[in-house]
């Protein structure tokens, strides 16, 4: 009998967990899809690149989204069971909090395992891929994206217009460059792009090249050339704080620096956070069946945001050396566990349902 009740509890909790997960993923998809679609419209990015970048961004957030969905889903699911007096019926049948936790143990452990895989293996792969793709997209001017007859904005400094194409070259080109508050205009018959072995590239203007300086008095001719070459430095590599996310666990441990160890500890704490938030969901789901559970949902949301905010601050402090690496961010989940233990002890002593 109790086993059937436990399976029923698990089913009723999994439903809101899945619903919450879909909502949270949809929020992330909407944010990054809008960002990348805007970039695609401006730079003619292929649809597959937009989909890939959005999918990778979702993946790197799943080690937070999954525990959050589990936490809020447990609060919602158990709250509904209490509103329908099903938890009271469980107590009458001899069940208690132990049976509720037992019913939720397998879903919580599965989420923790998924978070471990995502944080430990998928996260570095996703960030390495993201940095590689975004560095290639960060090329300030890419003539392959220029569509003849339309203005193309390479970045905040470059705008290109071409009448047409001639092989790999743009034909009848007008280019405006703005640097250090000074605008220049270059006209030429042809324009093509060349790359060096060290990732430096250059724009080569050929055929009746004219360079003008733009100012309040109009366009002033600076010179005429048969060929004009503009060289670019390669895109800046990711910073150390960014690159740490793309390192494997072995590489993080081998480095041993505070920045790398903070990232390693974040990955190690992620599955632990899933278990702790599942227990917190049980503790916060206790409501008065005659009253709504809106207050509990708001409280649960605040607790979740506060937990991850404090965890993020702890990571920053480890990176900056304000917290010793040996201590790390472990006091955050440790303190959270202590608060949960006190909360369970207090609620167990009071009257009411077994939550």
C-alpha positions as CSV (number, residue, x, y, z in Angstrom):
1,X,0.0,0.0,0.0
2,X,2.7,2.5,1.0
3,X,4.7,1.6,-2.1
4,X,1.8,2.5,-4.3
5,X,1.4,5.8,-2.4
6,X,5.1,6.6,-2.9
7,X,4.8,6.0,-6.6
8,X,1.7,8.2,-6.7
9,X,3.6,11.0,-4.9
10,X,6.6,10.7,-7.3
11,X,4.3,10.9,-10.3
12,X,2.4,14.0,-9.0
13,X,5.7,15.7,-8.3
14,X,7.4,14.9,-11.6
15,X,4.6,16.6,-13.5
16,X,5.2,20.1,-12.1
17,X,9.0,19.5,-12.3
18,X,8.7,18.9,-16.1
19,X,6.4,21.9,-16.4
20,X,8.8,24.2,-14.5
21,X,11.7,22.9,-16.5
22,X,9.9,23.7,-19.8
23,X,9.2,27.2,-18.6
24,X,12.7,27.9,-17.5
25,X,14.2,26.5,-20.7
26,X,11.8,28.6,-22.7
27,X,13.0,31.8,-20.9
28,X,16.6,31.0,-21.8
29,X,15.7,30.1,-25.4
30,X,13.8,33.3,-25.8
31,X,16.6,35.4,-24.5
32,X,19.4,33.9,-26.5
33,X,17.4,33.3,-29.6
34,X,16.5,37.0,-29.7
35,X,20.1,37.9,-29.3
36,X,21.4,35.5,-31.9
37,X,18.6,36.2,-34.4
38,X,19.4,39.9,-34.2
39,X,23.0,39.1,-34.9
40,X,21.9,36.8,-37.7
41,X,19.8,39.5,-39.3
42,X,22.7,42.0,-39.2
43,X,25.5,39.6,-40.3
44,X,23.6,37.0,-42.3
45,X,24.5,34.1,-40.0
46,X,23.2,30.7,-41.1
47,X,20.1,29.4,-39.3
48,X,22.1,26.3,-38.2
49,X,24.7,28.5,-36.4
50,X,21.9,30.3,-34.5
51,X,20.3,27.0,-33.5
52,X,23.7,25.5,-32.4
53,X,24.7,28.6,-30.3
54,X,21.3,28.7,-28.7
55,X,21.4,25.0,-27.9
56,X,24.9,25.3,-26.4
57,X,23.8,28.3,-24.2
58,X,20.8,26.2,-22.9
59,X,23.1,23.4,-22.1
60,X,25.5,25.4,-20.0
61,X,22.6,26.7,-18.0
62,X,21.1,23.3,-17.3
63,X,23.3,22.6,-14.3
64,X,21.3,25.4,-12.6
65,X,18.0,25.1,-14.4
66,X,17.5,21.4,-13.5
67,X,18.0,21.8,-9.7
68,X,15.8,24.9,-9.8
69,X,13.0,23.0,-11.7
70,X,13.3,20.1,-9.3
71,X,13.1,22.4,-6.3
72,X,10.1,24.4,-7.5
73,X,8.4,21.3,-8.9
74,X,8.6,19.6,-5.5
75,X,7.1,22.7,-3.8
76,X,4.3,22.8,-6.3
77,X,3.6,19.1,-6.4
78,X,3.6,18.5,-2.6
79,X,1.7,21.7,-2.1
80,X,-1.1,20.4,-4.3
81,X,-1.1,17.0,-2.6
82,X,-1.6,18.8,0.7
83,X,-4.3,21.1,-0.7
84,X,-6.2,17.9,-1.7
85,X,-5.5,16.4,1.8
86,X,-3.5,13.5,0.2
87,X,-0.6,14.0,2.5
88,X,-3.0,13.9,5.4
89,X,-4.3,10.6,4.1
90,X,-0.7,9.3,3.9
91,X,-0.2,10.2,7.5
92,X,-3.4,8.4,8.4
93,X,-2.1,5.3,6.6
94,X,1.1,5.3,8.7
95,X,3.3,7.2,6.3
96,X,5.4,10.2,7.1
97,X,8.2,12.5,5.8
98,X,10.4,9.5,5.4
99,X,8.1,8.0,2.8
100,X,7.8,11.3,1.0
101,X,11.6,11.6,0.8
102,X,11.9,8.0,-0.3
103,X,9.3,8.6,-3.0
104,X,11.4,11.6,-4.3
105,X,14.8,10.0,-3.8
106,X,15.1,8.4,-7.3
107,X,14.0,11.5,-9.2
108,X,16.3,13.7,-7.2
109,X,19.3,11.3,-7.7
110,X,18.6,11.1,-11.4
111,X,18.6,14.9,-11.6
112,X,21.8,15.1,-9.6
113,X,23.5,12.5,-11.9
114,X,22.4,14.6,-15.0
115,X,23.7,17.7,-13.4
116,X,27.0,16.0,-12.6
117,X,27.4,15.0,-16.3
118,X,26.3,18.4,-17.5
119,X,28.7,20.3,-15.2
120,X,31.6,17.9,-15.4
121,X,31.7,17.0,-19.1
122,X,29.2,18.9,-21.2
123,X,30.0,22.4,-19.7
124,X,33.7,22.5,-20.8
125,X,32.8,21.1,-24.2
126,X,30.0,23.6,-24.7
127,X,32.1,26.6,-23.7
128,X,35.1,25.5,-25.8
129,X,32.7,25.2,-28.8
130,X,31.1,28.6,-28.0
131,X,34.4,30.4,-27.7
132,X,35.6,28.9,-31.0
133,X,32.4,29.8,-32.9
134,X,32.1,33.2,-31.4
135,X,35.8,34.0,-32.1
136,X,35.2,33.3,-35.7
137,X,32.1,35.3,-35.7
138,X,33.9,38.1,-34.0
139,X,35.9,38.8,-37.2
140,X,35.4,42.6,-37.6
141,X,34.7,42.4,-41.3
142,X,33.8,39.2,-43.2
143,X,33.1,39.9,-46.9
144,X,31.5,36.5,-47.4
145,X,28.5,37.9,-45.4
146,X,28.1,41.0,-47.5
147,X,25.0,40.9,-49.7
148,X,25.3,43.1,-52.8
149,X,22.9,46.0,-52.9
150,X,22.5,46.2,-49.1
151,X,24.5,48.0,-46.4
152,X,26.5,45.6,-44.3
153,X,27.7,46.6,-40.8
154,X,30.9,44.7,-39.9
155,X,31.1,46.2,-36.4
156,X,30.8,49.6,-34.8
157,X,33.7,50.8,-37.0
158,X,32.9,49.4,-40.5
159,X,30.0,49.7,-43.0
160,X,30.2,48.3,-46.5
161,X,28.1,48.7,-49.6
162,X,28.8,46.8,-52.9
163,X,26.9,46.9,-56.2
164,X,27.7,43.3,-57.0
165,X,30.2,40.5,-57.0
166,X,33.0,39.5,-59.4
167,X,34.1,36.0,-58.4
168,X,35.3,36.2,-54.8
169,X,35.5,40.0,-54.9
170,X,33.0,42.7,-54.3
171,X,32.5,45.1,-57.1
172,X,31.9,48.9,-57.0
173,X,32.5,49.2,-53.3
174,X,31.9,52.1,-50.8
175,X,33.3,51.5,-47.3
176,X,33.0,53.8,-44.3
177,X,35.4,53.4,-41.4
178,X,35.0,55.3,-38.1
179,X,37.9,55.2,-35.6
180,X,38.7,57.4,-32.7
181,X,35.9,59.8,-33.6
182,X,37.2,60.2,-37.2
183,X,35.3,58.9,-40.2
184,X,36.9,57.9,-43.5
185,X,35.3,56.8,-46.8
186,X,37.0,54.5,-49.3
187,X,35.7,53.9,-52.8
188,X,37.2,51.3,-55.2
189,X,36.3,49.1,-58.1
190,X,37.0,45.8,-56.4
191,X,37.5,44.6,-52.8
192,X,38.6,41.2,-51.6
193,X,39.8,39.7,-48.3
194,X,43.0,37.8,-47.6
195,X,44.2,35.9,-44.5
196,X,47.6,35.2,-43.1
197,X,48.9,32.1,-41.4
198,X,48.8,33.8,-38.0
199,X,45.0,34.6,-38.2
200,X,45.6,38.1,-39.3
201,X,43.6,39.2,-42.3
202,X,43.5,42.2,-44.5
203,X,41.1,44.0,-46.9
204,X,42.6,44.7,-50.3
205,X,41.0,47.5,-52.3
206,X,42.0,47.6,-56.0
207,X,41.1,49.6,-59.1
208,X,40.6,53.4,-58.8
209,X,40.9,53.6,-55.0
210,X,39.9,56.9,-53.5
211,X,40.2,57.7,-49.8
212,X,38.2,60.6,-48.2
213,X,38.1,62.1,-44.7
214,X,34.6,62.9,-43.6
215,X,34.0,66.0,-41.5
216,X,31.7,68.9,-41.0
217,X,32.9,70.5,-44.3
218,X,32.0,67.3,-46.2
219,X,34.4,64.8,-47.8
220,X,38.0,65.8,-48.3
221,X,40.1,63.7,-50.7
222,X,43.2,62.2,-48.9
223,X,44.6,60.3,-51.8
224,X,44.2,58.1,-54.8
225,X,45.8,54.6,-55.1
226,X,45.9,51.7,-57.4
227,X,45.9,49.4,-54.4
228,X,45.1,50.0,-50.7
229,X,45.5,47.4,-48.0
230,X,44.0,47.5,-44.5
231,X,45.3,45.0,-42.0
232,X,43.4,43.7,-38.9
233,X,44.7,42.1,-35.8
234,X,43.1,38.7,-34.9
235,X,40.2,38.7,-32.4
236,X,41.2,38.8,-28.8
237,X,41.3,35.4,-27.1
238,X,39.0,34.6,-24.2
239,X,40.2,35.9,-20.8
240,X,41.4,33.6,-18.1
241,X,38.0,33.8,-16.3
242,X,36.3,32.8,-19.5
243,X,38.8,30.0,-20.5
244,X,38.4,28.3,-17.2
245,X,34.9,27.3,-18.2
246,X,36.3,25.4,-21.2
247,X,38.9,23.4,-19.3
248,X,38.3,19.8,-18.3
249,X,38.3,18.8,-14.6
250,X,41.8,17.3,-14.9
251,X,43.1,20.6,-16.4
252,X,41.5,22.6,-13.7
253,X,43.2,20.5,-11.0
254,X,46.5,20.5,-12.8
255,X,46.5,24.3,-12.9
256,X,45.6,24.7,-9.2
257,X,45.1,28.5,-9.4
258,X,42.2,30.2,-7.5
259,X,40.4,31.0,-10.7
260,X,40.5,27.3,-11.9
261,X,39.8,25.8,-8.5
262,X,36.7,28.1,-8.2
263,X,35.4,26.6,-11.4
264,X,36.2,23.1,-10.3
265,X,34.4,23.6,-7.0
266,X,31.4,25.0,-8.8
267,X,31.1,21.8,-10.9
268,X,31.6,19.7,-7.8
269,X,28.9,21.5,-5.8
270,X,26.3,21.5,-8.7
271,X,25.0,17.9,-8.1
272,X,25.1,18.5,-4.3
273,X,23.0,21.5,-4.9
274,X,20.4,19.4,-6.7
275,X,20.0,17.1,-3.6
276,X,19.9,20.0,-1.2
277,X,17.3,21.9,-3.2
278,X,15.2,18.7,-3.4
279,X,15.3,18.4,0.5
280,X,14.6,22.2,0.7
281,X,11.5,21.6,-1.6
282,X,10.1,19.1,0.9
283,X,10.8,21.4,3.8
284,X,9.2,24.5,2.2
285,X,6.2,22.6,0.7
286,X,4.3,22.4,4.0
287,X,1.2,24.6,3.9
288,X,-2.1,25.0,5.5
289,X,-4.5,23.2,3.2
290,X,-7.2,25.8,3.8
291,X,-4.9,28.5,2.5
292,X,-3.3,28.9,-0.9
293,X,0.3,28.0,-1.6
294,X,1.2,31.2,-3.4
295,X,3.2,32.4,-0.4
296,X,5.2,29.2,-0.4
297,X,6.0,29.5,-4.1
298,X,7.2,33.1,-3.6
299,X,9.3,32.0,-0.6
300,X,10.7,29.1,-2.6
301,X,11.6,31.3,-5.5
302,X,13.4,33.8,-3.2
303,X,15.3,30.9,-1.4
304,X,16.4,29.5,-4.8
305,X,17.6,32.9,-6.1
306,X,19.4,33.7,-2.8
307,X,21.1,30.3,-2.7
308,X,22.6,30.6,-6.2
309,X,23.4,34.3,-5.6
310,X,25.4,33.5,-2.5
311,X,27.1,30.6,-4.3
312,X,28.0,32.9,-7.2
313,X,29.5,35.4,-4.7
314,X,31.5,32.7,-3.0
315,X,32.9,31.6,-6.4
316,X,33.9,35.2,-7.1
317,X,35.6,35.5,-3.7
318,X,37.6,32.3,-4.3
319,X,38.7,33.6,-7.7
320,X,39.9,36.8,-6.1
321,X,41.6,35.1,-3.2
322,X,39.3,36.5,-0.5
323,X,38.4,33.0,0.4
324,X,41.1,30.3,0.6
325,X,40.9,27.6,-2.0
326,X,41.1,25.0,0.7
327,X,37.9,26.3,2.2
328,X,36.3,27.2,-1.1
329,X,32.6,27.5,-1.7
330,X,31.7,24.5,0.5
331,X,30.5,26.6,3.4
332,X,27.5,27.7,1.3
333,X,26.0,24.2,0.7
334,X,27.1,23.2,4.3
335,X,25.3,26.2,5.8
336,X,22.3,25.5,3.7
337,X,22.2,21.9,4.9
338,X,22.4,23.1,8.5
339,X,19.5,25.5,8.0
340,X,17.5,22.6,6.4
341,X,18.3,20.3,9.4
342,X,17.0,23.0,11.8
343,X,13.9,23.6,9.7
344,X,13.1,19.8,9.6
345,X,13.6,19.5,13.4
346,X,11.3,22.5,14.1
347,X,8.6,21.3,11.7
348,X,8.7,17.7,13.0
349,X,8.0,18.9,16.5
350,X,4.9,20.9,15.5
351,X,1.4,19.6,14.7
352,X,0.0,18.9,11.3
353,X,0.9,16.9,8.2
354,X,4.2,14.9,8.1
355,X,6.0,17.6,6.0
